[in-house]
C-alpha cells in the first residue's frame, strides 16, 4: 500500500484536490500557497518517507464550529 501512496503522481493528484477544496493552514501553519512553492521537493520527500515506511503525520488541527443552538 505504501508503494501506491508513494507514487508522485498520486501525491500530486491529492495535493490538487486539497487545493481545489480551498485547503487551509494545517497544524504546521504552512499555507497551500507556500507548500506549492516547493511542491516538487515536498512531494519527493513525502514519497521517500512513504517508500521507507517512515512517514509520521502531524496531529489533525481541531476547529470548533459554533452551531445555531449554542452547542
Secondary structure as GFF3:
##gff-version 3
##sequence-region A 1 71
A	DSSP	alpha_helix	2	6	.	.	.	ID=ss1
A	DSSP	alpha_helix	8	20	.	.	.	ID=ss2
A	DSSP	alpha_helix	32	37	.	.	.	ID=ss3
A	DSSP	alpha_helix	39	51	.	.	.	ID=ss4
###
